[in-house]
């Protein structure tokens, strides 16, 4: 609706923070839920931790290749994104000139 280039969850957090700041939402209303979520935050990350522990020997043996492949793939994504953006920018300029 507002055409702001931010994800909806970030906009929601900003609005929630403003609502807390301006006392539209009282802190007491959310303290219980926030405390519960903070106490059980490890549950949200348990699958990641268990997967890492289960495959730790494999990760250790192939650590260098994993790091190299992550770095190379990240670099390729950045390069391709930059090239496509430049190509689309040039294409848009030529269409506006017509």
C-alpha positions in Angstrom: 0.0 0.0 0.0 2.8 2.4 0.9 5.2 1.3 -1.8 8.2 1.2 0.6 11.0 -1.2 -0.5 11.1 -3.0 2.8 9.9 -6.5 3.7 6.5 -6.6 5.4 7.9 -8.1 8.6 10.4 -5.2 9.0 7.5 -2.7 8.5 5.5 -4.6 11.0 8.3 -4.4 13.6 8.7 -0.7 13.0 5.0 -0.1 13.4 5.0 -2.3 16.6 7.9 -0.4 18.1 6.1 2.9 17.3 2.9 1.5 18.9 4.9 0.6 22.1 6.7 4.0 22.1 3.4 5.9 21.8 1.7 3.7 24.4 -0.9 2.4 21.9 0.2 -1.1 22.9 1.1 -1.5 26.5 4.3 -3.4 27.4 2.5 -5.5 29.9 0.3 -6.9 27.1 3.2 -8.5 25.2 5.7 -9.2 28.0 4.3 -12.7 28.7 4.5 -13.8 25.1 7.9 -12.3 24.6 9.3 -14.0 27.7 7.9 -17.3 26.6 9.4 -17.0 23.1 12.8 -15.9 24.5 12.9 -18.8 26.9 12.1 -21.3 24.1 14.2 -19.7 21.3 16.5 -22.8 21.2 13.6 -24.8 19.9 13.5 -22.7 16.7 17.2 -23.4 16.0 17.2 -27.1 17.1 16.9 -28.6 13.6 19.9 -26.5 12.4 22.0 -27.5 15.4 21.1 -31.2 15.2 21.8 -31.3 11.5 25.2 -29.6 12.1 26.1 -32.0 14.9 25.0 -35.1 12.9 27.0 -34.1 9.9 30.0 -32.5 11.8 32.5 -35.2 10.7 31.5 -34.7 7.1 31.6 -31.0 7.4 35.0 -31.2 9.0 36.4 -33.4 6.2 35.0 -31.1 3.5 35.2 -27.8 5.3 37.6 -26.1 2.8 35.6 -27.2 -0.2 32.3 -26.0 1.5 33.8 -22.6 2.3 35.2 -22.2 -1.3 32.0 -23.3 -2.9 30.0 -20.8 -0.7 32.4 -18.0 -1.6 32.4 -18.8 -5.3 28.7 -19.2 -5.6 28.1 -15.9 -3.6 30.5 -14.1 -5.9 28.8 -15.5 -9.0 25.4 -14.5 -7.7 26.6 -10.9 -7.1 28.3 -10.7 -10.5 25.2 -12.0 -12.4 22.9 -9.7 -10.4 25.1 -6.7 -11.2 25.3 -7.6 -14.9 21.6 -8.2 -15.2 20.9 -4.9 -13.4 23.2 -3.0 -15.7 21.7 -4.7 -18.8 18.1 -3.8 -17.7 19.2 -0.2 -16.9 20.7 0.2 -20.4 17.7 -1.4 -21.9 15.4 1.0 -20.1 17.5 4.0 -21.2 17.2 2.9 -24.8 13.5 2.5 -24.6 13.0 5.9 -23.0 15.1 7.5 -25.9 12.7 6.1 -28.5 
